[in-house]
């Protein structure tokens, strides 16, 4: 089903869908689109003469917003500008209509070069292939005790000079940086990030509860892949995970069936105000089994699991956002409206873009995903145009 064509500034109507809105599910609804924007979402047909696409009872959700993605379709965002764009385009066909590109721990000179590529792609704005919202820099100020798939040999202590080099290279497009808050100098960097309107995320960290609380007081406001690459939640030592849940900051969840138990997904989505589904996808996503390089380290993929060749640690994922949402609803028992919020509305809010995208509401971008009864993607609409028309 192709729900919407590239029709410029014309008006179009989507009819007969089960529309997930910020207020809940609106059955058999009408969505009016003018150009790139949603005009109205109503139970009755709007009084306009316009082409009508009958969704025939399909689900209509806001286009997914992935704030943690390293690659896909055989392309790593860290390899070249062309690979960066191709990885974003791969995920678009899985429902991700807007994304951050995520960089891993590497020498600062390499990160500076990659941030320049991302800045150029971000400045283009929405295109037929990609809508990059900026960069998430995951490192290099991380804990060697919680490397995960990050290369510990390139981790460095918090350094304001290195930070400034990276922010300058990003030309205002760095939107998030993950760091370990317990490191000496980390609180200063958190304050610097917040002064520059960059989200200070905590992750790859061995922080205690008290250290994480101090970081939130300094301005940290996000947890990178909650429960992964951090101490487990313990009833006498709640750690970073406990602090994030206790203080109600936004928390990423990798729902690929390997990183987190379904019960954990369900509990977090039901109990905290702003859970965020992410893919943490690497270039192997959509490719199949084999051996790949991730941040300079060899990883192997078998049956969808990605692990370091050395110690077997989980190394990102082969997840796409459509799979993350489908697993949330069908395997974890999360209500579809909560899952849609975690995949689109909440990440848009994290980036301060909730009044621009991430929901099906008047005035917002017409970024939409059409799902069948099994929650499989049948069409992706970006800025009012079907991605099927973009190839």
Secondary structure, DSSP 8 states (H G I E B T S, - for coil): -------TT-EEEEEEEEEEETTEEEEEEEEEEETTEEEEEESS--S---EEEE-TT-EEEE-EEES-B-EETTEETTT-HHHHHHHHHHHHTTTEEEEEEEE-S--HHHHHHHHHHHHHHHHT-S-SS--EEEEEEE-SS--GGG-TTS-GGG-----HHHHHHHHHHHTT-EEEEEE-TTSTTHHHHHHHHHHTT-EEEE-S----HHHHHHHHHHT--EESSTTTTS----SS--HHHHHHHHHT-EEEEE-SSSSS-HHHHHHHHHHSS-EEEE--B-TTTTT-SEEEEETTEEEEEETTEEEETTT--B-SB---HHHHHHHHHHTT---HHHHHIIIIIHHHHHTT-TTTSSS--TTSB--EEEE-TT--EEEEEETTEEGGGG-
